[in-house]
Amino acid sequence: MHCLKMATAILAFSLFSHLLLPTLLAISAQSNAIHAFPIREATIKDLQLAFKQNKLTSRQLVEFYLGEIHRLNPLLHGVIEVNPDALSQADKADYERKVK
């Protein structure tokens, strides 16, 4: 019985990480892209200015690139692993920028 529960949990995680998570990230990135800063063409200087002018958050930037990784990596096979703490680190950077 324990093996069945473990197999079910692994299957659920696999479905979430391979189907649902990329979809949610893509939707989030698209909804942010509609009214937000154009990340795809931005230079580092553009990104810094957008952060300073509150047109872009670190979370939005990380969500955009996580979406790109999930969208393109099946074709390119260029990313082995993403940082599981990327979003929390982005939130921390946004908080630190806000309190400065």
SELODO-306275 format. One record per atom (N, C-alpha, C, CB): x, y, z; residue in three letters; atom name; chain; residue number from 1. Coordinates in Angstrom, 2 decimals. Each point is the difference from the previous one (the first is absolute). Glycine has a CB too. Layout:
! SELODO-306275
ATOM / X / Y / Z / ALA / CA / A / NUM
...
//
This chain:
! SELODO-306275
ATOM / 0.82 / -1.19 / 0.00 / MET / N / A / 1
ATOM / -0.82 / 1.19 / 0.00 / MET / CA / A / 1
ATOM / 0.87 / 1.26 / 0.00 / MET / C / A / 1
ATOM / -1.80 / -1.26 / 1.20 / MET / CB / A / 1
ATOM / 2.89 / 1.23 / -0.42 / HIS / N / A / 2
ATOM / 0.90 / 1.14 / 0.06 / HIS / CA / A / 2
ATOM / 0.59 / 0.30 / -1.37 / HIS / C / A / 2
ATOM / 0.53 / -0.55 / 2.39 / HIS / CB / A / 2
ATOM / -0.16 / -0.48 / -3.13 / CYS / N / A / 3
ATOM / 0.56 / 0.18 / -1.34 / CYS / CA / A / 3
ATOM / -1.01 / 0.65 / -0.94 / CYS / C / A / 3
ATOM / 1.47 / -2.00 / 0.36 / CYS / CB / A / 3
ATOM / -2.73 / 1.64 / -0.23 / LEU / N / A / 4
ATOM / -1.04 / 0.58 / -0.83 / LEU / CA / A / 4
ATOM / -0.16 / 1.49 / 0.30 / LEU / C / A / 4
ATOM / -1.17 / -2.22 / -0.08 / LEU / CB / A / 4
ATOM / 1.20 / 2.59 / 1.36 / LYS / N / A / 5
ATOM / -0.10 / 1.42 / 0.37 / LYS / CA / A / 5
ATOM / 1.20 / 0.77 / -0.53 / LYS / C / A / 5
ATOM / -1.30 / -0.61 / 2.06 / LYS / CB / A / 5
ATOM / 2.48 / 0.00 / -1.95 / MET / N / A / 6
ATOM / 1.22 / 0.65 / -0.48 / MET / CA / A / 6
ATOM / -0.06 / 0.17 / -1.52 / MET / C / A / 6
ATOM / 1.30 / -0.99 / 1.92 / MET / CB / A / 6
ATOM / -1.74 / -0.02 / -2.63 / ALA / N / A / 7
ATOM / -0.11 / 0.08 / -1.46 / ALA / CA / A / 7
ATOM / -1.01 / 1.07 / -0.40 / ALA / C / A / 7
ATOM / 0.60 / -2.43 / -0.19 / ALA / CB / A / 7
ATOM / -1.70 / 2.53 / 0.92 / THR / N / A / 8
ATOM / -1.01 / 1.01 / -0.29 / THR / CA / A / 8
ATOM / 0.56 / 1.40 / 0.24 / THR / C / A / 8
ATOM / -1.81 / -1.61 / 0.63 / THR / CB / A / 8
ATOM / 2.57 / 1.78 / 0.45 / ALA / N / A / 9
ATOM / 0.60 / 1.30 / 0.30 / ALA / CA / A / 9
ATOM / 1.01 / 0.39 / -1.08 / ALA / C / A / 9
ATOM / -0.34 / -0.42 / 2.46 / ALA / CB / A / 9
ATOM / 1.15 / -0.54 / -2.89 / ILE / N / A / 10
ATOM / 0.99 / 0.27 / -1.04 / ILE / CA / A / 10
ATOM / -0.69 / 0.37 / -1.31 / ILE / C / A / 10
ATOM / 1.61 / -1.59 / 1.10 / ILE / CB / A / 10
ATOM / -2.66 / 0.88 / -1.45 / LEU / N / A / 11
ATOM / -0.75 / 0.30 / -1.21 / LEU / CA / A / 11
ATOM / -0.63 / 1.39 / 0.07 / LEU / C / A / 11
ATOM / -0.45 / -2.45 / -0.31 / LEU / CB / A / 11
ATOM / -0.13 / 2.78 / 1.46 / ALA / N / A / 12
ATOM / -0.62 / 1.32 / 0.17 / ALA / CA / A / 12
ATOM / 1.04 / 1.10 / -0.13 / ALA / C / A / 12
ATOM / -1.76 / -1.01 / 1.49 / ALA / CB / A / 12
ATOM / 2.92 / 0.82 / -0.85 / PHE / N / A / 13
ATOM / 1.06 / 1.00 / -0.10 / PHE / CA / A / 13
ATOM / 0.49 / 0.13 / -1.43 / PHE / C / A / 13
ATOM / 0.67 / -0.50 / 2.35 / PHE / CB / A / 13
ATOM / -0.51 / -0.63 / -3.02 / SER / N / A / 14
ATOM / 0.46 / 0.02 / -1.39 / SER / CA / A / 14
ATOM / -0.98 / 0.74 / -0.90 / SER / C / A / 14
ATOM / 1.17 / -2.17 / 0.40 / SER / CB / A / 14
ATOM / -2.45 / 1.89 / -0.23 / LEU / N / A / 15
ATOM / -1.01 / 0.71 / -0.79 / LEU / CA / A / 15
ATOM / 0.02 / 1.49 / 0.29 / LEU / C / A / 15
ATOM / -1.42 / -2.06 / -0.02 / LEU / CB / A / 15
ATOM / 1.53 / 2.41 / 1.30 / PHE / N / A / 16
ATOM / 0.04 / 1.42 / 0.37 / PHE / CA / A / 16
ATOM / 1.21 / 0.68 / -0.60 / PHE / C / A / 16
ATOM / -1.21 / -0.53 / 2.13 / PHE / CB / A / 16
ATOM / 2.39 / -0.07 / -1.96 / SER / N / A / 17
ATOM / 1.22 / 0.67 / -0.43 / SER / CA / A / 17
ATOM / 0.14 / 0.04 / -1.52 / SER / C / A / 17
ATOM / 1.05 / -0.73 / 2.12 / SER / CB / A / 17
ATOM / -1.63 / -0.23 / -2.83 / HIS / N / A / 18
ATOM / 0.16 / -0.03 / -1.45 / HIS / CA / A / 18
ATOM / -1.17 / 0.59 / -0.78 / HIS / C / A / 18
ATOM / 1.39 / -1.99 / 0.35 / HIS / CB / A / 18
ATOM / -2.56 / 2.05 / 0.24 / LEU / N / A / 19
ATOM / -1.16 / 0.50 / -0.72 / LEU / CA / A / 19
ATOM / -0.57 / 1.28 / 0.60 / LEU / C / A / 19
ATOM / -0.50 / -2.34 / -0.64 / LEU / CB / A / 19
ATOM / 0.15 / 2.28 / 1.89 / LEU / N / A / 20
ATOM / -0.70 / 1.12 / 0.62 / LEU / CA / A / 20
ATOM / 0.92 / 1.18 / 0.27 / LEU / C / A / 20
ATOM / -1.57 / -1.62 / 1.00 / LEU / CB / A / 20
ATOM / 2.74 / 1.39 / -0.41 / LEU / N / A / 21
ATOM / 0.90 / 1.09 / 0.36 / LEU / CA / A / 21
ATOM / 0.41 / 0.82 / -1.22 / LEU / C / A / 21
ATOM / 0.82 / -1.37 / 1.91 / LEU / CB / A / 21
ATOM / -0.35 / 0.76 / -3.00 / PRO / N / A / 22
ATOM / 0.36 / 0.81 / -1.17 / PRO / CA / A / 22
ATOM / -1.18 / 0.81 / -0.55 / PRO / C / A / 22
ATOM / 1.73 / -1.70 / -0.54 / PRO / CB / A / 22
ATOM / -2.91 / 1.12 / 0.58 / THR / N / A / 23
ATOM / -1.19 / 0.71 / -0.47 / THR / CA / A / 23
ATOM / -0.28 / 1.21 / 0.87 / THR / C / A / 23
ATOM / -0.95 / -2.13 / -0.88 / THR / CB / A / 23
ATOM / 1.00 / 1.94 / 2.20 / LEU / N / A / 24
ATOM / -0.24 / 1.13 / 0.91 / LEU / CA / A / 24
ATOM / 1.05 / 1.08 / -0.17 / LEU / C / A / 24
ATOM / -1.06 / -1.57 / 1.62 / LEU / CB / A / 24
ATOM / 2.32 / 1.17 / -1.77 / LEU / N / A / 25
ATOM / 1.06 / 0.99 / -0.19 / LEU / CA / A / 25
ATOM / -0.18 / 0.75 / -1.32 / LEU / C / A / 25
ATOM / 1.55 / -1.42 / 1.35 / LEU / CB / A / 25
ATOM / -1.94 / 0.72 / -2.39 / ALA / N / A / 26
ATOM / -0.22 / 0.65 / -1.29 / ALA / CA / A / 26
ATOM / -1.15 / 0.99 / 0.07 / ALA / C / A / 26
ATOM / 0.88 / -2.03 / -1.16 / ALA / CB / A / 26
ATOM / -1.96 / 1.64 / 1.80 / ILE / N / A / 27
ATOM / -1.15 / 0.90 / 0.16 / ILE / CA / A / 27
ATOM / 0.41 / 1.22 / 0.79 / ILE / C / A / 27
ATOM / -1.58 / -1.93 / -0.11 / ILE / CB / A / 27
ATOM / 2.32 / 1.72 / 1.18 / SER / N / A / 28
ATOM / 0.45 / 1.10 / 0.84 / SER / CA / A / 28
ATOM / 0.91 / 0.94 / -0.79 / SER / C / A / 28
ATOM / -0.16 / -1.47 / 2.03 / SER / CB / A / 28
ATOM / 1.08 / 0.90 / -2.78 / ALA / N / A / 29
ATOM / 0.91 / 0.83 / -0.79 / ALA / CA / A / 29
ATOM / -0.75 / 0.77 / -1.07 / ALA / C / A / 29
ATOM / 1.84 / -1.64 / 0.42 / ALA / CB / A / 29
ATOM / -2.82 / 1.00 / -1.05 / GLN / N / A / 30
ATOM / -0.77 / 0.69 / -1.03 / GLN / CA / A / 30
ATOM / -0.84 / 1.11 / 0.59 / GLN / C / A / 30
ATOM / -0.06 / -2.10 / -1.33 / GLN / CB / A / 30
ATOM / -0.56 / 1.87 / 2.48 / SER / N / A / 31
ATOM / -0.83 / 1.04 / 0.60 / SER / CA / A / 31
ATOM / 0.87 / 1.17 / 0.46 / SER / C / A / 31
ATOM / -1.67 / -1.73 / 0.73 / SER / CB / A / 31
ATOM / 2.88 / 1.44 / -0.26 / ASN / N / A / 32
ATOM / 0.90 / 1.08 / 0.38 / ASN / CA / A / 32
ATOM / 0.50 / 0.75 / -1.23 / ASN / C / A / 32
ATOM / 0.69 / -1.30 / 2.03 / ASN / CB / A / 32
ATOM / -0.49 / 0.59 / -3.13 / ALA / N / A / 33
ATOM / 0.54 / 0.62 / -1.20 / ALA / CA / A / 33
ATOM / -1.00 / 0.96 / -0.64 / ALA / C / A / 33
ATOM / 1.40 / -2.02 / -0.35 / ALA / CB / A / 33
ATOM / -2.68 / 1.80 / 0.58 / ILE / N / A / 34
ATOM / -1.02 / 0.84 / -0.62 / ILE / CA / A / 34
ATOM / 0.12 / 1.45 / 0.47 / ILE / C / A / 34
ATOM / -1.50 / -1.99 / -0.16 / ILE / CB / A / 34
ATOM / 1.72 / 2.19 / 1.44 / HIS / N / A / 35
ATOM / 0.00 / 1.35 / 0.54 / HIS / CA / A / 35
ATOM / 1.34 / 0.40 / 0.61 / HIS / C / A / 35
ATOM / -2.42 / -0.27 / 0.43 / HIS / CB / A / 35
ATOM / 3.43 / -0.52 / -0.63 / ALA / N / A / 36
ATOM / 1.26 / 0.25 / 0.69 / ALA / CA / A / 36
ATOM / 1.12 / 0.34 / -0.97 / ALA / C / A / 36
ATOM / -0.74 / -1.54 / 1.81 / ALA / CB / A / 36
ATOM / 1.88 / 1.62 / -1.25 / PHE / N / A / 37
ATOM / 1.24 / 0.31 / -0.69 / PHE / CA / A / 37
ATOM / 0.35 / -1.09 / -1.02 / PHE / C / A / 37
ATOM / 0.79 / 1.27 / 2.03 / PHE / CB / A / 37
ATOM / -0.33 / -0.90 / -3.23 / PRO / N / A / 38
ATOM / 0.37 / -0.99 / -1.03 / PRO / CA / A / 38
ATOM / 1.35 / -0.66 / 0.32 / PRO / C / A / 38
ATOM / -1.30 / 1.31 / -1.71 / PRO / CB / A / 38
ATOM / 1.28 / -2.42 / 2.40 / ILE / N / A / 39
ATOM / 1.22 / -0.64 / 0.48 / ILE / CA / A / 39
ATOM / 0.85 / -0.57 / -1.13 / ILE / C / A / 39
ATOM / -1.20 / -0.54 / 2.10 / ILE / CB / A / 39
ATOM / 0.56 / -0.06 / -3.08 / ARG / N / A / 40
ATOM / 0.73 / -0.76 / -1.02 / ARG / CA / A / 40
ATOM / 1.10 / 0.83 / -0.69 / ARG / C / A / 40
ATOM / -2.08 / -1.33 / -0.35 / ARG / CB / A / 40
ATOM / 1.83 / 2.59 / 0.07 / GLU / N / A / 41
ATOM / 0.97 / 0.84 / -0.71 / GLU / CA / A / 41
ATOM / 0.85 / 0.87 / 0.92 / GLU / C / A / 41
ATOM / -1.57 / 0.00 / -1.91 / GLU / CB / A / 41
ATOM / 1.39 / -0.12 / 3.20 / ALA / N / A / 42
ATOM / 0.64 / 0.91 / 0.95 / ALA / CA / A / 42
ATOM / 1.49 / -0.28 / 0.19 / ALA / C / A / 42
ATOM / -2.19 / 0.19 / 1.15 / ALA / CB / A / 42
ATOM / 2.93 / 0.90 / -0.99 / THR / N / A / 43
ATOM / 1.41 / -0.10 / 0.37 / THR / CA / A / 43
ATOM / 0.08 / 0.02 / 1.53 / THR / C / A / 43
ATOM / 0.76 / 1.15 / -2.16 / THR / CB / A / 43
ATOM / 0.42 / -1.40 / 2.68 / ILE / N / A / 44
ATOM / 0.20 / 0.07 / 1.45 / ILE / CA / A / 44
ATOM / -0.34 / 1.40 / 0.50 / ILE / C / A / 44
ATOM / 1.81 / -1.78 / -0.11 / ILE / CB / A / 44
ATOM / -1.38 / 2.78 / -0.62 / LYS / N / A / 45
ATOM / -0.29 / 1.39 / 0.38 / LYS / CA / A / 45
ATOM / -1.52 / 0.24 / 0.01 / LYS / C / A / 45
ATOM / 2.22 / 0.74 / -0.98 / LYS / CB / A / 45
ATOM / -2.92 / -1.26 / -0.02 / ASP / N / A / 46
ATOM / -1.47 / 0.12 / -0.05 / ASP / CA / A / 46
ATOM / -0.64 / -0.65 / 1.21 / ASP / C / A / 46
ATOM / 0.09 / 0.03 / -2.51 / ASP / CB / A / 46
ATOM / 0.40 / -1.22 / 2.87 / LEU / N / A / 47
ATOM / -0.55 / -0.71 / 1.15 / LEU / CA / A / 47
ATOM / 0.23 / 0.77 / 1.29 / LEU / C / A / 47
ATOM / 0.40 / -2.17 / -1.18 / LEU / CB / A / 47
ATOM / 0.81 / 2.71 / 1.35 / GLN / N / A / 48
ATOM / 0.30 / 0.77 / 1.20 / GLN / CA / A / 48
ATOM / -0.91 / 1.22 / 0.11 / GLN / C / A / 48
ATOM / 2.38 / -0.78 / -0.10 / GLN / CB / A / 48
ATOM / -2.59 / 1.46 / -1.01 / LEU / N / A / 49
ATOM / -0.88 / 1.17 / 0.00 / LEU / CA / A / 49
ATOM / -1.45 / -0.40 / 0.29 / LEU / C / A / 49
ATOM / 1.54 / 1.13 / -1.65 / LEU / CB / A / 49
ATOM / -1.98 / -2.23 / 1.08 / ALA / N / A / 50
ATOM / -1.36 / -0.48 / 0.24 / ALA / CA / A / 50
ATOM / -0.21 / -0.36 / 1.47 / ALA / C / A / 50
ATOM / -0.10 / -0.87 / -2.36 / ALA / CB / A / 50
ATOM / 1.11 / 0.26 / 2.98 / PHE / N / A / 51
ATOM / -0.08 / -0.28 / 1.44 / PHE / CA / A / 51
ATOM / -0.12 / 1.31 / 0.78 / PHE / C / A / 51
ATOM / 1.36 / -2.11 / -0.30 / PHE / CB / A / 51
ATOM / -0.52 / 3.06 / -0.06 / LYS / N / A / 52
ATOM / 0.04 / 1.29 / 0.71 / LYS / CA / A / 52
ATOM / -1.33 / 0.75 / -0.14 / LYS / C / A / 52
ATOM / 2.47 / 0.11 / -0.38 / LYS / CB / A / 52
ATOM / -3.09 / -0.20 / -0.78 / GLN / N / A / 53
ATOM / -1.26 / 0.71 / -0.27 / GLN / CA / A / 53
ATOM / -1.24 / -0.84 / 0.36 / GLN / C / A / 53
ATOM / 1.17 / 1.23 / -1.84 / GLN / CB / A / 53
ATOM / -0.95 / -2.36 / 2.48 / ASN / N / A / 54
ATOM / -1.10 / -0.90 / 0.40 / ASN / CA / A / 54
ATOM / -0.85 / -0.47 / -1.18 / ASN / C / A / 54
ATOM / -0.03 / 1.16 / 2.20 / ASN / CB / A / 54
ATOM / 0.65 / -1.32 / -3.35 / LYS / N / A / 55
ATOM / -0.70 / -0.54 / -1.17 / LYS / CA / A / 55
ATOM / 0.19 / -1.52 / -0.11 / LYS / C / A / 55
ATOM / 0.30 / 2.20 / -1.17 / LYS / CB / A / 55
ATOM / 0.62 / -2.72 / 1.97 / LEU / N / A / 56
ATOM / 0.33 / -1.42 / -0.05 / LEU / CA / A / 56
ATOM / 0.44 / -0.44 / 1.39 / LEU / C / A / 56
ATOM / 0.68 / 0.15 / -2.45 / LEU / CB / A / 56
ATOM / -1.07 / -1.36 / 2.83 / THR / N / A / 57
ATOM / 0.47 / -0.58 / 1.25 / THR / CA / A / 57
ATOM / 0.93 / -1.17 / -0.31 / THR / C / A / 57
ATOM / -2.12 / 0.71 / 1.20 / THR / CB / A / 57
ATOM / 2.91 / -1.06 / -0.22 / SER / N / A / 58
ATOM / 0.86 / -1.18 / -0.16 / SER / CA / A / 58
ATOM / -0.84 / -1.25 / -0.22 / SER / C / A / 58
ATOM / 1.75 / 1.06 / 1.46 / SER / CB / A / 58
ATOM / -2.88 / -1.14 / -0.76 / ARG / N / A / 59
ATOM / -0.90 / -1.16 / -0.16 / ARG / CA / A / 59
ATOM / -0.48 / -0.09 / -1.45 / ARG / C / A / 59
ATOM / -0.73 / 0.20 / 2.41 / ARG / CB / A / 59
ATOM / 0.33 / 0.92 / -3.00 / GLN / N / A / 60
ATOM / -0.47 / -0.02 / -1.39 / GLN / CA / A / 60
ATOM / 1.11 / -0.46 / -0.93 / GLN / C / A / 60
ATOM / -1.61 / 1.85 / 0.51 / GLN / CB / A / 60
ATOM / 2.83 / -1.38 / -0.26 / LEU / N / A / 61
ATOM / 1.12 / -0.39 / -0.84 / LEU / CA / A / 61
ATOM / 0.29 / -1.50 / 0.12 / LEU / C / A / 61
ATOM / 0.96 / 2.31 / 0.26 / LEU / CB / A / 61
ATOM / -0.94 / -2.81 / 0.96 / VAL / N / A / 62
ATOM / 0.25 / -1.43 / 0.22 / VAL / CA / A / 62
ATOM / -1.13 / -0.84 / -0.59 / VAL / C / A / 62
ATOM / 1.29 / 0.54 / 2.09 / VAL / CB / A / 62
ATOM / -2.54 / -0.12 / -1.89 / GLU / N / A / 63
ATOM / -1.13 / -0.74 / -0.58 / GLU / CA / A / 63
ATOM / 0.09 / -0.04 / -1.52 / GLU / C / A / 63
ATOM / -1.43 / 0.67 / 1.95 / GLU / CB / A / 63
ATOM / 1.84 / 0.44 / -2.55 / PHE / N / A / 64
ATOM / 0.16 / 0.04 / -1.45 / PHE / CA / A / 64
ATOM / 1.02 / -1.05 / -0.45 / PHE / C / A / 64
ATOM / -0.59 / 2.46 / -0.02 / PHE / CB / A / 64
ATOM / 1.78 / -2.45 / 0.66 / TYR / N / A / 65
ATOM / 1.05 / -0.92 / -0.43 / TYR / CA / A / 65
ATOM / -0.31 / -1.45 / 0.36 / TYR / C / A / 65
ATOM / 1.63 / 1.86 / 0.24 / TYR / CB / A / 65
ATOM / -2.30 / -2.11 / 0.86 / LEU / N / A / 66
ATOM / -0.43 / -1.37 / 0.29 / LEU / CA / A / 66
ATOM / -0.98 / -0.48 / -1.07 / LEU / C / A / 66
ATOM / 0.32 / 0.39 / 2.47 / LEU / CB / A / 66
ATOM / -1.20 / 0.49 / -2.89 / GLY / N / A / 67
ATOM / -0.93 / -0.34 / -1.09 / GLY / CA / A / 67
ATOM / 0.74 / -0.31 / -1.29 / GLY / C / A / 67
ATOM / -1.72 / 1.44 / 1.07 / GLY / CB / A / 67
ATOM / 2.74 / -0.64 / -1.37 / GLU / N / A / 68
ATOM / 0.80 / -0.24 / -1.20 / GLU / CA / A / 68
ATOM / 0.74 / -1.33 / 0.08 / GLU / C / A / 68
ATOM / 0.26 / 2.48 / -0.29 / GLU / CB / A / 68
ATOM / 0.28 / -2.78 / 1.46 / ILE / N / A / 69
ATOM / 0.70 / -1.28 / 0.18 / ILE / CA / A / 69
ATOM / -0.96 / -1.16 / -0.22 / ILE / C / A / 69
ATOM / 1.60 / 1.07 / 1.63 / ILE / CB / A / 69
ATOM / -2.77 / -1.00 / -1.02 / HIS / N / A / 70
ATOM / -0.97 / -1.10 / -0.15 / HIS / CA / A / 70
ATOM / -0.52 / -0.09 / -1.43 / HIS / C / A / 70
ATOM / -0.65 / 0.29 / 2.39 / HIS / CB / A / 70
ATOM / 0.60 / 0.82 / -3.08 / ARG / N / A / 71
ATOM / -0.50 / 0.00 / -1.38 / ARG / CA / A / 71
ATOM / 1.05 / -0.51 / -0.98 / ARG / C / A / 71
ATOM / -1.50 / 1.91 / 0.58 / ARG / CB / A / 71
ATOM / 2.76 / -1.48 / -0.40 / LEU / N / A / 72
ATOM / 1.03 / -0.29 / -0.98 / LEU / CA / A / 72
ATOM / 0.88 / -1.21 / 0.32 / LEU / C / A / 72
ATOM / -0.02 / 2.39 / -0.48 / LEU / CB / A / 72
ATOM / 0.14 / -2.72 / 1.76 / ASN / N / A / 73
ATOM / 0.92 / -1.06 / 0.36 / ASN / CA / A / 73
ATOM / -0.33 / -1.36 / -0.61 / ASN / C / A / 73
ATOM / 0.36 / 1.22 / 2.09 / ASN / CB / A / 73
ATOM / -1.62 / -1.58 / -2.30 / PRO / N / A / 74
ATOM / -0.25 / -1.28 / -0.67 / PRO / CA / A / 74
ATOM / 0.63 / -0.07 / -1.40 / PRO / C / A / 74
ATOM / -2.13 / -0.18 / 1.30 / PRO / CB / A / 74
ATOM / 2.30 / 1.32 / -1.94 / LEU / N / A / 75
ATOM / 0.64 / 0.03 / -1.32 / LEU / CA / A / 75
ATOM / 1.51 / 0.14 / 0.09 / LEU / C / A / 75
ATOM / -2.07 / 1.01 / -0.91 / LEU / CB / A / 75
ATOM / 2.54 / -0.17 / 1.84 / LEU / N / A / 76
ATOM / 1.42 / 0.34 / 0.06 / LEU / CA / A / 76
ATOM / 0.81 / -0.89 / 0.94 / LEU / C / A / 76
ATOM / -0.67 / 2.31 / -0.51 / LEU / CB / A / 76
ATOM / 0.03 / -2.86 / 1.52 / HIS / N / A / 77
ATOM / 0.68 / -0.83 / 1.00 / HIS / CA / A / 77
ATOM / 1.22 / 0.72 / 0.58 / HIS / C / A / 77
ATOM / -0.78 / -2.06 / -1.20 / HIS / CB / A / 77
ATOM / 0.62 / 3.35 / 1.50 / GLY / N / A / 78
ATOM / 1.11 / 0.81 / 0.49 / GLY / CA / A / 78
ATOM / 0.04 / 0.19 / 1.50 / GLY / C / A / 78
ATOM / -0.08 / 1.13 / -2.14 / GLY / CB / A / 78
ATOM / -1.01 / -1.41 / 2.83 / VAL / N / A / 79
ATOM / -0.05 / 0.20 / 1.45 / VAL / CA / A / 79
ATOM / -0.21 / -1.34 / 0.67 / VAL / C / A / 79
ATOM / -0.92 / 2.34 / -0.28 / VAL / CB / A / 79
ATOM / 1.84 / -2.68 / 1.17 / ILE / N / A / 80
ATOM / -0.12 / -1.26 / 0.73 / ILE / CA / A / 80
ATOM / -0.92 / 0.17 / 1.20 / ILE / C / A / 80
ATOM / 2.30 / -0.67 / -0.75 / ILE / CB / A / 80
ATOM / -2.15 / 1.79 / 1.43 / GLU / N / A / 81
ATOM / -0.76 / 0.22 / 1.23 / GLU / CA / A / 81
ATOM / -0.17 / 1.50 / 0.21 / GLU / C / A / 81
ATOM / 0.87 / -2.16 / 1.02 / GLU / CB / A / 81
ATOM / -2.04 / 2.56 / -0.54 / VAL / N / A / 82
ATOM / -0.19 / 1.40 / 0.39 / VAL / CA / A / 82
ATOM / 0.08 / 0.09 / 1.52 / VAL / C / A / 82
ATOM / -1.45 / 0.47 / -2.04 / VAL / CB / A / 82
ATOM / 1.82 / 0.69 / 2.52 / ASN / N / A / 83
ATOM / 0.11 / 0.21 / 1.43 / ASN / CA / A / 83
ATOM / -1.40 / -0.07 / 0.62 / ASN / C / A / 83
ATOM / 2.07 / 1.44 / -0.31 / ASN / CB / A / 83
ATOM / -2.30 / -2.39 / 1.20 / PRO / N / A / 84
ATOM / -1.34 / -0.11 / 0.60 / PRO / CA / A / 84
ATOM / -0.36 / 1.20 / 0.88 / PRO / C / A / 84
ATOM / 0.27 / -2.46 / -0.06 / PRO / CB / A / 84
ATOM / 0.73 / 3.25 / 0.45 / ASP / N / A / 85
ATOM / -0.22 / 1.18 / 0.84 / ASP / CA / A / 85
ATOM / -0.06 / 1.29 / -0.81 / ASP / C / A / 85
ATOM / 1.15 / -1.19 / 1.85 / ASP / CB / A / 85
ATOM / -1.19 / 1.09 / -3.16 / ALA / N / A / 86
ATOM / 0.08 / 1.19 / -0.85 / ALA / CA / A / 86
ATOM / -1.10 / 1.02 / 0.31 / ALA / C / A / 86
ATOM / 1.02 / -1.41 / -1.77 / ALA / CB / A / 86
ATOM / -2.25 / 0.95 / 1.92 / LEU / N / A / 87
ATOM / -1.09 / 0.94 / 0.26 / LEU / CA / A / 87
ATOM / 0.10 / 0.63 / 1.39 / LEU / C / A / 87
ATOM / -1.45 / -1.33 / -1.53 / LEU / CB / A / 87
ATOM / 1.85 / 0.56 / 2.52 / SER / N / A / 88
ATOM / 0.14 / 0.59 / 1.34 / SER / CA / A / 88
ATOM / 1.17 / 0.98 / 0.04 / SER / C / A / 88
ATOM / -0.97 / -2.09 / 1.03 / SER / CB / A / 88
ATOM / 2.04 / 1.81 / -1.78 / GLN / N / A / 89
ATOM / 1.11 / 0.94 / -0.08 / GLN / CA / A / 89
ATOM / -0.43 / 1.28 / -0.73 / GLN / C / A / 89
ATOM / 1.63 / -1.93 / 0.01 / GLN / CB / A / 89
ATOM / -2.46 / 1.77 / -1.02 / ALA / N / A / 90
ATOM / -0.52 / 1.18 / -0.71 / ALA / CA / A / 90
ATOM / -0.86 / 0.84 / 0.92 / ALA / C / A / 90
ATOM / 0.05 / -1.27 / -2.17 / ALA / CB / A / 90
ATOM / -0.90 / 0.61 / 2.96 / ASP / N / A / 91
ATOM / -0.84 / 0.73 / 0.96 / ASP / CA / A / 91
ATOM / 0.86 / 0.75 / 1.01 / ASP / C / A / 91
ATOM / -1.81 / -1.71 / -0.29 / ASP / CB / A / 91
ATOM / 2.88 / 1.07 / 0.74 / LYS / N / A / 92
ATOM / 0.91 / 0.65 / 0.95 / LYS / CA / A / 92
ATOM / 0.66 / 1.22 / -0.64 / LYS / C / A / 92
ATOM / 0.43 / -2.22 / 1.13 / LYS / CB / A / 92
ATOM / 0.00 / 2.10 / -2.37 / ALA / N / A / 93
ATOM / 0.61 / 1.13 / -0.70 / ALA / CA / A / 93
ATOM / -1.01 / 1.14 / -0.16 / ALA / C / A / 93
ATOM / 1.54 / -1.57 / -1.22 / ALA / CB / A / 93
ATOM / -2.79 / 1.24 / 0.91 / ASP / N / A / 94
ATOM / -1.04 / 1.03 / -0.12 / ASP / CA / A / 94
ATOM / -0.22 / 0.70 / 1.34 / ASP / C / A / 94
ATOM / -1.10 / -1.32 / -1.83 / ASP / CB / A / 94
ATOM / 1.07 / 0.55 / 2.90 / TYR / N / A / 95
ATOM / -0.19 / 0.58 / 1.33 / TYR / CA / A / 95
ATOM / 1.16 / 0.93 / 0.35 / TYR / C / A / 95
ATOM / -1.30 / -2.04 / 0.72 / TYR / CB / A / 95
ATOM / 2.53 / 1.57 / -0.96 / GLU / N / A / 96
ATOM / 1.17 / 0.82 / 0.31 / GLU / CA / A / 96
ATOM / 0.03 / 1.28 / -0.82 / GLU / C / A / 96
ATOM / 1.26 / -2.09 / 0.58 / GLU / CB / A / 96
ATOM / -1.68 / 2.01 / -1.83 / ARG / N / A / 97
ATOM / -0.05 / 1.19 / -0.85 / ARG / CA / A / 97
ATOM / -1.06 / 0.97 / 0.52 / ARG / C / A / 97
ATOM / 0.77 / -1.35 / -1.99 / ARG / CB / A / 97
ATOM / -1.86 / 0.81 / 2.49 / LYS / N / A / 98
ATOM / -1.11 / 0.82 / 0.48 / LYS / CA / A / 98
ATOM / 0.35 / 0.76 / 1.28 / LYS / C / A / 98
ATOM / -1.58 / -1.63 / -1.03 / LYS / CB / A / 98
ATOM / 2.32 / 1.00 / 1.94 / VAL / N / A / 99
ATOM / 0.31 / 0.63 / 1.28 / VAL / CA / A / 99
ATOM / 1.21 / 0.93 / -0.06 / VAL / C / A / 99
ATOM / -0.98 / -1.99 / 1.11 / VAL / CB / A / 99
ATOM / 1.68 / 2.02 / -2.21 / LYS / N / A / 100
ATOM / 1.16 / 0.90 / -0.13 / LYS / CA / A / 100
ATOM / -0.42 / 1.43 / -0.10 / LYS / C / A / 100
ATOM / 1.24 / -1.79 / -1.12 / LYS / CB / A / 100
//
